[in-house]
Amino acid sequence: MKTLTLIDYGSGNLRSAQKALARASADGATGHDIRLTANADEVRKAERIVLPGVGAFGDCMGGLAAIPGMIEALNDAVIKRGIPFLGICVGMQLLATTGREFETSDGLGWIAGDVVPLTPDNPSLKIPHMGWNEIVPLRAHALTRGLPENAHGYFVHSFCFAATNPDHVITNCDYGGAFAAIIGRDNIAGTQFHPEKSQAIGLTLLQNFLTWAP
């Protein structure tokens, strides 16, 4: 059986992500065993990896770094061996070079860019950005295959990923200005919205991830 590891590093919302991935595997008949783990060796051996995230950038990066061997295992699996990887919400933001939430923190540095405050140009728009919003495709990608026009995802965030290279932005969302909703390069991708809370749209994206062969 193929194994997908969902990394448990003290961030919330793990069970809903685990259930959504299990549903996507069952519906798509991909045969994945969805394992929630804080074990670096299990992550190193996985066929694909998901990093969720809820909370502040620095706290999440600190939680990940506190697990013995975890960042080394991730770099070995994802960067050296090309294992498919998906980051969700803050899990996507941790791919950045730097996070600028309350303090400046180093990220994983897998996709060049900074995580910066979301600053809508309309003062009536509240922060955090919370709720359903349209995902606007900028280029074709395996993860967005089969998504309908005007697809909406469920967002909960106050910061966004400002990618250095615009080619790494797969879809945008508009909330008083455009920000990255899905980013990616090579075998690495991330969603600012929560696919596990985005109903049929989210399940389609997760199924696409389970069959993605970058």
C-alpha positions in Angstrom: 0.0 0.0 0.0 1.2 3.5 -0.8 1.7 5.7 2.2 0.9 9.4 2.6 2.3 11.1 5.7 0.4 14.0 7.2 2.9 15.7 9.5 1.8 16.3 13.1 3.9 19.1 14.6 1.5 20.6 17.0 -0.6 22.6 14.5 -4.4 22.2 14.5 -6.9 20.8 12.1 -5.2 17.5 11.5 -8.1 15.2 11.8 -10.2 17.0 9.2 -7.3 16.9 6.8 -6.7 13.2 7.5 -10.4 12.4 6.9 -10.5 14.5 3.7 -7.4 12.7 2.3 -8.8 9.3 3.2 -12.0 10.2 1.4 -10.1 11.4 -1.6 -8.1 8.2 -1.7 -11.3 6.1 -1.4 -13.2 8.1 -4.0 -10.3 8.0 -6.4 -9.3 4.4 -5.6 -5.7 5.4 -5.2 -5.0 2.9 -2.4 -3.2 5.3 0.0 -2.7 4.7 3.7 -3.1 8.2 5.3 -0.8 8.3 8.3 -0.7 11.1 10.9 2.8 11.1 12.2 5.5 13.1 14.0 8.1 10.5 13.1 10.8 11.8 10.8 11.7 8.3 9.6 8.0 7.7 8.5 8.1 10.9 6.6 11.3 10.0 4.9 9.8 6.7 3.7 6.4 8.1 2.5 5.2 8.0 -1.1 3.9 11.6 -0.7 3.8 14.2 2.1 1.2 16.8 3.3 2.2 19.6 5.7 -0.9 21.3 7.3 -0.7 24.4 9.4 -2.8 26.7 11.5 -1.3 29.6 13.6 1.6 32.0 13.4 4.4 31.4 11.0 7.2 31.5 13.6 5.4 29.2 16.0 4.7 26.6 13.2 8.3 26.7 12.0 9.5 26.3 15.5 7.2 23.3 16.1 8.5 21.7 12.9 12.1 22.3 13.8 11.5 20.9 17.3 10.8 17.4 16.0 14.2 15.5 15.8 15.3 15.0 12.3 12.1 16.3 10.7 13.5 19.2 8.6 16.3 17.0 7.5 13.9 14.2 6.5 11.8 16.7 4.6 14.7 18.1 2.7 15.9 14.6 1.8 12.5 13.4 0.7 11.2 16.5 -1.1 14.3 18.3 -2.4 16.7 15.5 -3.0 14.4 12.7 -4.0 11.4 14.6 -5.5 8.6 13.1 -3.3 5.3 15.0 -4.1 4.6 17.5 -1.4 1.5 19.6 -0.5 1.4 22.4 2.1 -1.9 23.7 3.4 -2.4 27.2 4.7 0.5 27.9 7.0 2.0 24.7 5.7 2.1 26.4 2.4 3.6 29.6 3.9 6.4 27.7 5.5 7.7 27.0 2.0 8.8 30.6 1.8 12.3 32.1 2.3 11.1 34.3 5.2 8.0 34.9 7.3 7.2 38.5 8.4 4.5 37.7 11.0 5.2 39.7 14.2 8.9 38.9 13.8 11.2 37.8 10.9 11.5 34.1 10.8 13.3 31.8 8.3 11.1 29.4 6.4 12.0 26.2 4.6 13.2 28.2 1.6 11.8 25.8 -1.0 10.0 28.5 -3.0 11.5 32.0 -3.0 9.4 34.6 -1.4 8.1 36.3 1.8 5.0 35.8 3.9 3.6 39.2 4.4 0.4 40.8 5.9 -2.7 40.7 3.8 -3.5 44.3 3.0 -6.8 44.7 1.1 -7.3 48.1 -0.6 -10.9 48.2 0.6 -11.1 49.2 4.3 -14.4 47.5 4.6 -12.7 44.1 4.1 -11.9 42.5 7.4 -8.7 40.7 8.5 -8.5 37.8 8.9 -9.9 36.9 5.5 -12.4 34.2 6.4 -14.8 32.4 4.2 -15.4 31.3 0.6 -13.6 33.1 -2.3 -12.9 32.4 -6.0 -9.7 30.6 -7.1 -8.6 32.2 -10.3 -6.3 30.1 -12.5 -3.2 31.7 -13.9 -1.7 28.6 -15.6 -2.5 24.9 -16.1 -1.4 22.6 -13.3 -2.1 18.9 -12.5 -3.6 19.9 -9.1 -6.3 22.1 -10.7 -7.3 19.6 -13.3 -11.1 19.2 -13.3 -11.9 22.2 -11.2 -14.9 24.1 -12.6 -14.9 27.7 -13.6 -15.5 30.0 -10.7 -14.3 27.4 -8.3 -14.3 28.7 -4.7 -12.1 27.6 -1.8 -12.4 28.2 2.0 -9.9 30.7 3.4 -8.9 31.6 6.9 -5.7 33.7 7.1 -4.2 37.2 7.8 -1.0 36.7 5.8 -0.2 35.7 2.3 2.7 34.3 0.2 4.5 37.0 -2.0 6.4 34.8 -4.4 9.6 36.2 -5.9 9.0 34.4 -9.2 5.5 35.0 -10.6 5.7 31.7 -12.5 5.4 29.9 -9.1 1.9 31.3 -8.6 -0.6 28.8 -10.1 -3.9 30.5 -9.0 -4.8 33.8 -7.4 -7.6 35.0 -5.2 -8.8 38.6 -5.0 -9.5 40.1 -1.6 -9.1 43.8 -2.1 -6.1 42.9 -4.3 -4.7 39.7 -5.7 -2.7 37.2 -3.6 -1.5 33.6 -4.3 -4.1 30.9 -3.6 -2.0 28.0 -5.0 1.7 28.0 -5.5 4.1 25.4 -6.9 7.3 24.4 -8.6 8.5 21.0 -9.6 7.2 18.4 -7.0 6.2 21.0 -4.5 2.8 22.8 -4.1 0.8 24.6 -1.5 -2.7 26.0 -1.1 -3.6 29.1 0.9 -7.1 27.9 1.3 -8.1 24.7 3.1 -9.0 21.9 0.7 -10.3 19.8 3.6 -12.9 22.5 4.2 -13.7 23.2 0.6 -16.2 20.4 -0.1 -16.2 19.0 -3.7 -13.6 21.4 -4.9 -11.2 20.5 -2.2 -11.7 16.8 -2.7 -11.0 17.1 -6.4 -7.7 18.9 -5.6 -6.7 16.3 -3.1 -7.5 13.5 -5.5 -5.3 15.3 -8.1 -2.5 15.4 -5.5 -2.8 11.7 -4.8 -2.3 10.9 -8.5 0.2 13.7 -9.3 3.4 12.5 -10.9 5.6 15.6 -11.3 
